[in-house]
Amino acid sequence: MVALNRAAAVAMSEGPERGLELIDEIEGIDDYQPLHAARADLLRRLGRDEEANASYQRSLELSENPVERRFIEARIAETRPS
């Protein structure tokens, strides 16, 4: 989780591509919803909507919070391939 926080901070200072590189190096927390949400957001910012959509889908699978789920569902709609 520290690595994910670091990746988010690096993405803010060095850009989403560098943050995504760091997130993709993280192992062992595939069932951690914030990992997939953060990854999806960085992919979306990079214009990689198809990949972002898949990450948002995984994030949604792991989320139980109704407010969070509505937000993720909106992001899924935004990144859905035409």
N, C-alpha and C positions, 0 to 999 in steps of 0.2 A: 504494500500500500504506500509505503514511502516512495518507492520507485514510480508509482503512478502519479503521486503528487509532484515529484520532481519533473516527470515528463510534461505535466500540465504547465508547470512554471517555465520550463524550457520552451514549450510551444508559444507561450506568451512573449518571451523575450527574443527567441531565435526563429520563430515561425512554426506553422503547423507541420511542415514536413519533418523537421527535426524532432518535434514532439512525438509524431507518429513513429518515427524510427525507434525512439526510446520505448514507447508503449509496446511495439512489436517484439522487443527484446525481453519483455516481462514474461516469466513463466510461472505456472503453478496456481494462477488465480482465474482460470477460465470461467468459473462460476460466479465471479464478482461483477455484479451489474455495472458499477461505475467504470470499470475497465472498458466495457463495450460501449457505454455511452460516450466516454471521452474519445475513444477511437473513432466512433461514428461522427462526432462533431468535427474532429480534425479532418477526416476524409471529406466531409461535406464542405468544409472551408477550402479544401483543395480542389473542389469541383468533381470529385470522384463519387458521384451520387449513387451509382449501383453498389459499390462497396460500402458506402455509408448506410444505405438502406439495409444491407445484410447485417451490419453491426447494430443498427437500431433494432432490427427484428430480434437479434439475440438479447439485446438489452431489455426489450419488452418481455421476452420469455422469463427473464430473471427478476422482473420488477413486480412487487405486490402492492405498491403504493398507488392508489387510484389517481391522484394528481399527477404523479410522475408518469404513469401509464398514458394519460391523456396527452401530456407534452410529447412523449416519445411517439405516440400514434400520429400526432401532427407532423413531426419530423419525418416519419415514414411516408406520409402523404406527399410531403415536399420533395422527397428524394426518389419517389417511385418512378421507375423508367416509363417513358411515354409510350 
